[in-house]
Structure formats: structure tokens, C-alpha cells
Amino acid sequence: MKAFATRAGVAVGEVVAIVGQSCAKELARKIQPWGLSKAVGQEFEKSIAKQIQKAARYAEQTAIQGDLASVHKNLRVHGAILVRPSKQFQPKRKLFPKAERDTLADKKMARAGLAKAGWIAAGESISSPLLKTAKGIARKIKGIAPWIRRHAKTSEGSSVFKMTGGLSSTIFLTNNSSYAYSSNNTNRGDVSTALSDGYKRSITMIRARLKKLK
């Protein structure tokens, strides 16, 4: 890191910014569903629709009352709908319209994207010359699919970069989405894994950039 800082003409502490942004990306990656790609989003969207459909049909079969959002929430066990409605049955309550199922699925999809986007926004808020283009424009974190990127607004995440000298500098990342801290997401021990992977990934990035500076 010291060699890279010398070559880049910046203080050694600035290199920590690369580590911080890399960790932010890994934190986003490890929120359920794991991943940042378009394919992950599409698969998650299908899964959500299937889970909501199961909850709706089970409620219709067993006369569970309430709106679909509350029914779905109450039937979830560790994030999944485990009940199995019969293929054919006589409904015992008013059927849930397709519009209600679609609306709930859209909300679930958006919430997952927002939770990931909070970490992306936090990483992109880190201020450092090493995270800017030659024209001084802040670089966007690469590899973020639209279903996440659309939510990555500055209000969704933030950072505090404390330069204390050398590599002891510290970056604090904050995700403003409460869902990011739920029991089904990064509180499941994924934070430590994300930070470890983010650090390893940043070292690889720094080495690659150092070669370009030689």
C-alpha cells in the first residue's frame, strides 16, 4: 500500500479509501439474495412471486384473514414460505387479486435492492482522489445491476473518512436502510465475511493499479 501511495502521489492513508469502497461492495453483495448481478435479481424476483403465491393460496384455502402483506409476513419461517396449499380447493375467504400480489412482489424486490444500494451509496460517498477520475469526478462502483443501482442515492448511505495517519486511517460506512440490518441479512455473520473479502479484493485492485503506474 505504501508503494502504491508513493507512485500515485497521495498520502498513505488515502489508500484506505480503496479498501473502504471494496468492503462496501462486498457488504452489498452479501445481503440476501447474495449477489449484485441482473441474473440474481431476476431469480429473486421469480422466487418472491412464487412465495407470495403460496402464501396467498394457503390463506385462501385455510381462511386466514388479513391483507396479503400481513398474511405473507406471518407465514414466513426464516425468510421462506413453507406451507403447501393444495392444488385444488374450495376457497374459504375472498381471493387475493393479481394486482395485490404483484404490488407486494414489487415492494419486496425494491426493498432488497434498496438494502444493497445503501452500502453502494456509502462506498461511493467516500471522498478520496483515488476514487475519482482524472477530471475529479467520483467513480461509480462497477458491476451493480439496475435493480440495485436505481436505489443508490446519496441519501441511502454515507461514510466518514478519518485520516489519523498512515494505514491506521479509518472509514465508517452507514447504510440507511433498516432492512440491511435485519436478522435475515447482514447480522447473520456476513459482515465479518464481507469485510474480509472486501479487504482481499482491494489488495488485488491495488496491485493491479500499481502495475499500471510503473
C-alpha positions as CSV (number, residue, x, y, z in Angstrom):
1,M,0.0,0.0,0.0
2,K,2.9,2.4,0.8
3,A,4.4,1.7,-2.6
4,F,1.2,2.4,-4.3
5,A,0.6,5.7,-2.4
6,T,4.1,6.8,-3.4
7,R,3.5,6.0,-7.0
8,A,0.1,7.7,-7.0
9,G,1.4,10.7,-5.2
10,V,-1.0,10.6,-2.3
11,A,-0.8,10.2,1.4
12,V,-0.6,6.6,2.5
13,G,-3.9,7.0,4.4
14,E,-5.7,7.7,1.2
15,V,-5.2,4.1,0.1
16,V,-7.6,3.0,2.8
17,A,-10.3,4.6,0.7
18,I,-9.9,1.8,-1.8
19,V,-10.3,-0.8,0.9
20,G,-13.4,1.0,2.3
21,Q,-15.1,1.1,-1.1
22,S,-14.3,-2.5,-1.7
23,C,-15.8,-3.5,1.6
24,A,-18.9,-1.5,0.8
25,K,-19.4,-3.5,-2.3
26,E,-18.9,-6.8,-0.5
27,L,-21.4,-5.8,2.2
28,A,-23.9,-5.1,-0.6
29,R,-23.1,-8.4,-2.2
30,K,-23.8,-10.4,0.9
31,I,-27.2,-9.1,1.7
32,Q,-29.9,-11.6,0.7
33,P,-30.2,-12.5,-2.1
34,W,-26.4,-12.9,-2.4
35,G,-25.0,-11.1,-5.5
36,L,-25.2,-7.9,-7.4
37,S,-26.0,-9.1,-10.9
38,K,-29.0,-8.8,-13.2
39,A,-29.4,-12.6,-13.1
40,V,-29.5,-12.6,-9.3
41,G,-32.3,-10.0,-9.4
42,Q,-34.3,-12.0,-11.9
43,E,-34.0,-15.2,-9.9
44,F,-35.0,-13.3,-6.7
45,E,-38.0,-11.8,-8.5
46,K,-39.2,-15.2,-9.5
47,S,-38.7,-16.6,-6.0
48,I,-40.6,-13.7,-4.4
49,A,-43.6,-14.2,-6.8
50,K,-43.7,-17.9,-6.0
51,Q,-43.5,-17.4,-2.3
52,I,-46.3,-14.8,-2.3
53,Q,-48.5,-17.0,-4.5
54,K,-48.0,-19.9,-2.0
55,A,-49.0,-17.7,0.9
56,A,-52.0,-16.3,-0.9
57,R,-53.3,-19.7,-1.9
58,Y,-52.8,-21.2,1.6
59,A,-54.7,-18.3,3.2
60,E,-57.5,-18.7,0.7
61,Q,-57.6,-22.5,1.4
62,T,-57.5,-22.2,5.2
63,A,-59.5,-19.0,5.7
64,I,-56.6,-16.9,7.1
65,Q,-57.8,-13.3,7.3
66,G,-55.9,-10.1,6.7
67,D,-54.3,-8.4,3.7
68,L,-51.7,-10.2,1.7
69,A,-48.7,-8.4,3.2
70,S,-49.6,-9.4,6.7
71,V,-50.5,-13.0,5.6
72,H,-47.2,-13.3,3.9
73,K,-45.3,-11.9,6.9
74,N,-47.0,-14.3,9.4
75,L,-46.4,-17.4,7.3
76,R,-42.7,-16.8,6.7
77,V,-40.3,-19.0,8.6
78,H,-36.6,-17.9,8.4
79,G,-37.4,-16.0,5.2
80,A,-39.3,-18.7,3.4
81,I,-42.9,-19.8,3.0
82,L,-43.0,-23.5,4.0
83,V,-46.7,-24.1,3.8
84,R,-48.1,-26.1,0.9
85,P,-51.6,-25.3,-0.4
86,S,-53.5,-28.0,-2.2
87,K,-53.5,-27.8,-6.0
88,Q,-57.3,-27.7,-5.9
89,F,-59.5,-26.5,-3.1
90,Q,-62.7,-24.6,-2.3
91,P,-61.7,-21.1,-1.2
92,K,-62.7,-20.2,2.3
93,R,-62.1,-16.5,2.0
94,K,-62.0,-13.7,-0.6
95,L,-59.4,-14.3,-3.2
96,F,-56.4,-12.0,-3.4
97,P,-56.4,-10.1,-6.7
98,K,-53.4,-10.4,-9.0
99,A,-52.8,-6.7,-8.6
100,E,-52.3,-7.1,-4.9
101,R,-49.8,-10.0,-5.4
102,D,-47.9,-8.0,-8.0
103,T,-47.7,-4.9,-5.8
104,L,-46.4,-6.8,-2.8
105,A,-43.8,-8.6,-5.0
106,D,-42.6,-5.2,-6.4
107,K,-42.3,-3.8,-2.8
108,K,-40.2,-6.9,-1.7
109,M,-38.0,-6.5,-4.8
110,A,-37.5,-2.8,-4.2
111,R,-36.6,-3.4,-0.5
112,A,-33.9,-5.9,-1.3
113,G,-32.5,-3.5,-3.9
114,L,-32.6,-0.6,-1.5
115,A,-30.8,-2.6,1.2
116,K,-27.9,-3.4,-1.1
117,A,-27.9,0.1,-2.6
118,G,-27.4,1.6,0.8
119,W,-23.9,0.0,1.0
120,I,-23.2,1.1,-2.6
121,A,-24.1,4.7,-1.8
122,A,-22.0,4.6,1.3
123,G,-19.0,3.3,-0.6
124,E,-19.4,5.9,-3.4
125,S,-19.6,8.7,-0.8
126,I,-16.0,8.1,0.3
127,S,-14.1,11.2,-0.7
128,S,-10.6,10.5,-2.0
129,P,-8.6,11.4,-5.1
130,L,-8.0,7.7,-5.6
131,L,-11.7,7.2,-6.1
132,K,-12.1,9.9,-8.7
133,T,-11.4,10.2,-12.5
134,A,-8.7,12.4,-13.9
135,K,-11.3,15.2,-14.2
136,G,-12.1,14.9,-10.5
137,I,-15.4,13.1,-10.9
138,A,-16.3,10.4,-8.3
139,R,-16.1,6.9,-9.8
140,K,-19.2,4.7,-9.6
141,I,-18.7,1.2,-8.2
142,K,-18.7,-1.2,-11.1
143,G,-20.8,-4.4,-11.5
144,I,-24.0,-3.1,-10.0
145,A,-27.2,-4.2,-11.8
146,P,-30.1,-1.7,-12.4
147,W,-32.4,-3.3,-9.8
148,I,-29.9,-2.1,-7.2
149,R,-28.3,0.9,-8.9
150,R,-31.6,2.8,-9.3
151,H,-31.8,3.0,-5.5
152,A,-28.2,4.1,-4.8
153,K,-29.0,7.7,-4.0
154,T,-26.7,9.7,-1.7
155,S,-29.5,9.8,0.9
156,E,-29.3,6.0,1.3
157,G,-25.8,5.6,2.6
158,S,-22.9,7.7,3.9
159,S,-19.3,7.4,5.1
160,V,-16.9,9.1,7.4
161,F,-13.2,9.0,6.5
162,K,-10.9,9.7,9.5
163,M,-7.4,10.3,8.4
164,T,-5.3,9.5,11.5
165,G,-2.0,9.0,9.7
166,G,-0.7,6.1,7.6
167,L,-2.6,2.9,7.4
168,S,-4.3,3.5,10.7
169,S,-6.9,5.7,9.0
170,T,-10.5,4.6,9.4
171,I,-13.6,4.6,7.3
172,F,-17.1,4.3,8.9
173,L,-19.8,3.1,6.5
174,T,-23.5,3.6,7.2
175,N,-26.4,2.0,5.4
176,N,-29.6,4.0,6.0
177,S,-31.9,1.1,5.1
178,S,-33.1,-0.7,8.3
179,Y,-33.7,-3.9,6.3
180,A,-29.9,-4.2,5.8
181,Y,-29.6,-4.9,9.5
182,S,-32.4,-7.4,9.8
183,S,-31.9,-10.9,11.2
184,N,-32.2,-12.3,7.7
185,N,-29.4,-10.2,6.3
186,T,-26.0,-8.9,7.3
187,N,-26.4,-9.7,11.0
188,R,-26.0,-13.4,10.3
189,G,-22.2,-13.2,10.5
190,D,-22.0,-11.9,6.9
191,V,-20.5,-8.6,7.9
192,S,-17.1,-10.1,9.0
193,T,-17.0,-12.2,5.8
194,A,-17.8,-9.2,3.7
195,L,-15.1,-7.1,5.3
196,S,-12.5,-9.9,4.9
197,D,-13.4,-10.5,1.3
198,G,-13.5,-6.7,0.7
199,Y,-10.0,-6.3,2.0
200,K,-8.7,-9.2,-0.1
201,R,-10.3,-7.8,-3.2
202,S,-8.9,-4.3,-2.5
203,I,-5.4,-5.7,-2.3
204,T,-5.8,-7.3,-5.7
205,M,-7.1,-4.0,-7.1
206,I,-4.2,-2.0,-5.6
207,R,-1.7,-4.4,-7.0
208,A,-3.3,-4.1,-10.5
209,R,-3.3,-0.3,-10.3
210,L,0.3,-0.3,-9.1
211,K,1.4,-2.2,-12.2
212,K,-0.2,0.4,-14.4
213,L,1.7,3.2,-12.6
214,K,5.1,1.6,-13.2
